[in-house]
Amino acid sequence: MTTLVLLSLFFFIAIFLLSKKFSFLKIIISLSFLLYILLISSDQYERFEIENEMIKFDDNKDGFYSKDEITPKFLKLERELISDTGSNLFILIGYPICLAYIILISLLFKILQFINTKIRQN
């Protein structure tokens, strides 16, 4: 939850800073692409960490895991790596989700900007 709030705050500030120089369409497209790349990169890093952890179980370094090398912890790591279908699915449908998220943040920014101008006018 706190990650989502911090991420929203980051993008809100980015929109505020970029809105003076760029159009909202360019801001929305670039920030949604940035979010998409960040999420995919973090997921790939997690997969990399799991694979590196699994490599530690290969005692004879032959690339295969014998019955002696397979432990409950190894099986847990293997299950994590194999059963993670959300990562593969996110690569396909993640950008529209990121785009919708950034559009929501942008709309919130525009609403708050409108309220701020109305308050200053009165």
C-alpha positions, 0 to 999 in steps of 0.5 A, a space after each residue: 500500500 505504501 509503495 502505491 502511495 509513494 509511486 502515485 506521489 512520485 508521478 504526481 510530482 513528475 506531472 506537476 514538473 513536466 506540465 510546464 514544458 510538455 503537453 499532457 498527452 506526451 506526459 501521460 504516454 511517457 510516464 505510463 511507458 516509464 511505469 511499464 518498464 519499471 514494473 517489468 524490470 523489477 519483475 525480471 530482477 526478482 526472477 533473476 534473484 530466484 534463478 541465482 538462488 537456485 544455482 547455489 543448489 547445483 553442487 557439482 556445477 553441471 547444470 542439472 539437479 540430482 536428487 541429493 541437490 533437491 531440497 525443500 527450499 529448492 522446491 519452493 524456489 522452483 515452484 515460485 519460478 514456475 507458477 509465476 504466470 502473472 509476470 508473463 501475462 503482465 508483459 502482454 497486458 501491462 501497458 494498458 494497465 499502466 496507461 490507465 493508472 497514469 491517466 487517473 493520476 493525471 485526472 486527479 492532478 487536473 482536478 486539484 489544479 482546477 480547484 486551486 485556480 477556483 480558490 485563488 479567484 475567490 
